[in-house]
Amino acid sequence: MFAISRPSDYVIQHFITQSQQLALSYDQIGVAREKEPTFTHDEASAVIGHGANTFAAAKKALDQWRQFDLGWVELFPGGASIEKDTNVAVLIRHLGLWSLHGCRVLYHTGNREEGLLFGLAYGTLTNHAECGEELFEVFLNRESGEVWYRIRAASKPRAMLARVGYPYTRWSQARFRRDSIAAMKRAMG
């Protein structure tokens, strides 16, 4: 959904409610982990801190969707669960327009309570301009003590505007990865 002004809270909630009835916009759950050749794959990662306390904070940040604290991107509803099958809406402001995109939490990696890795992945619904999946992970390097944040994405344009504006779409995706890393670093502050 594209709009020339920011959608109201009512419109966003209605969008999320309608999203619950929608299917994923692709068939292969797990494409962010696999190298499915029909998708464009991207990955970005960075050290966001050190030590077990930072790793615990990083897991909590993912649990609270802090990787979306970007200013130009918002996730709804606020405080959404990261449990499997939770539907969320991603609101993006770009080029003076607003767009709303439906996603569903599909799976987790690692373990939230123990282990050295934790992550969650969501997939795009049929009301999303793109088609694909994003996987957000944090992990602790046992040897160095470094805490890493990583985004893996598999995508392809689905909506006409995403196809026509593909160079801009790719630029926005790269900006999202960069800004998301910065948001996770801030969350560790």
N, C-alpha and C positions, 0 to 999 in steps of 0.2 A: 504494500500500500504506500503510495507516494502522496504527499500533501504540500501545499505552499505555506502552511502554518503548522505549528506544533499541535498534534492531536490532543484532545482533552483526555483527562483521566478516564472518563466514561467510554470514550472511543477506544482507548487502549485496553480497558477491561473487557469490552465487547469483543475486540480482536482476539484476546487471549481465550475467552470463552468459546468463540467460534473455532479457534485453533485446535481445541480438544477433539474435534470431530475429524480433523484432517489427517491424511497419511503423510509419511515422509516423502520428500520429493525425489528420492532415489531408493534403490533396492538393497544395496550391499552395506549393511551396518558393519562398521569397522574400517571404512575406507581411509580414515585418518591414520590408522596404524599400518595399513597395507598400502602397497604401491599400485593401486588399480590404475591401469594406463589411460583410462578415459577421463581421469580427473587431473587437475593441476595440483601438485603437492607443494606445500610450503612448510618450513619449520624455522622457528626462531627460539633461541634459548639464551639465558644469561644467569650469572651468579647474582642472587638477591640477598645474600647474607651468609652467615656461618653459624654452625652449631645446632644442637638439638632444640633449643628454645626457639630459634629462628625457624627451624623446620616445623615445629608445632604451630607457630604463628602463620606460616605459609599455608599449612593445611586449613587452618581456620579462615584465612583470607579467601581461599578457593570456596570454602563452605558458604561464605558470605558474598560470593561473586565480586570480590574487590578488583579483579582483573578487568572489570568493566567501568571502573571509576575514572572515566576519561574526559568528561565534559561534553564532548561531541557525540558520545555513545552512552545510552542508558539501557539498563535491563529492568524489565517489569515482569511480575510484580516485585516491588522492593521486598527483600527478605525471602525471596522464593527458595523453596527447598532445592537441593541438588539431587534428590532421590530420583531414581529411574522413573521415566514416564511423566515427569513434571514438565509442563508447557510454560515457556517464557516468550516474551516479546522483546526484541532488540530494536530500540529507537535510535536512528542515526540522523544527525543534522549534517548535510553536505550541500555545497553549492547553492545555499539559500533555500533548500528544500528539506523536507523531513520524510523519512521512510521508516516503515514499521515492518518487521520480519519475524515470522513465527519459527520457533525451535522447540525441540523436545530433548530432555536429558535421556541418553540411551544406555550408557554404561559407565562404570568406574574402573580405574586401574589401581593396583596396589590396595592398600588398606588404610583407612582413615585413622585407626587406633594404633596400629603397630606397623613395623616395616620401614623401608627406606624410600618408598614411592607412594604417592597418592595423586589421583587425577579424576577428572570427569570429562565426558564427551557429550556434546549435543549434536543433533542432526537437524537439517533444515526441513521445514514443512512445505506444503505446496503453496503457501502464501508468502514465501520467501523469494527474493529476487535471485538468489543463488541456489545452487544445488550442492549439498555436501555436508561435511562434518568438521567440527573443531574439537580437538582434545587439548585440555589444559592440565598440565602436570607439574608437581613439585617433587623434587627428590633430594636426598641427602647423600653426598659422597662420603662414605664411611672413612676413607683414608685422609682426605683433605679437610673434611668438616664443612665443605662448601654446600650451600643450599642453592639449588638450581630451579628455575622456572622455565618451562618449555611449552610452546604452542605448536601443535602439529595440525595442519589443515589440508583437506582435500576438497576442491571446489571446481565448479564450472558454472557459467552463467545460465540462468533459466529464463528469467523475464527478458522481454525485448530490450528494455532500457539497459539492463546489465550487459546484454550482448553488444548493443550499439556503443555503449560507453565502456567497453572492456578495458581499455588502457586506464581509464579513471578508476574502474573497479579494482584493478590490480594495484594501483597506487594506494587506494583506500585500504585494501587488505594489508599491505605492507605497513601503512601508517598505524593500523589497528594493532598489529603485532608489536611494533616498536612502542607505542603508547601503553599497551597492556603490560609490557615488561616494566616500564616506568611506574605504572600504577602499583604493580606488585612490590617494587622496591620501596615505594612510599608507604605501602601497607606494613612493611617490616620496620619502619621508622619508629 
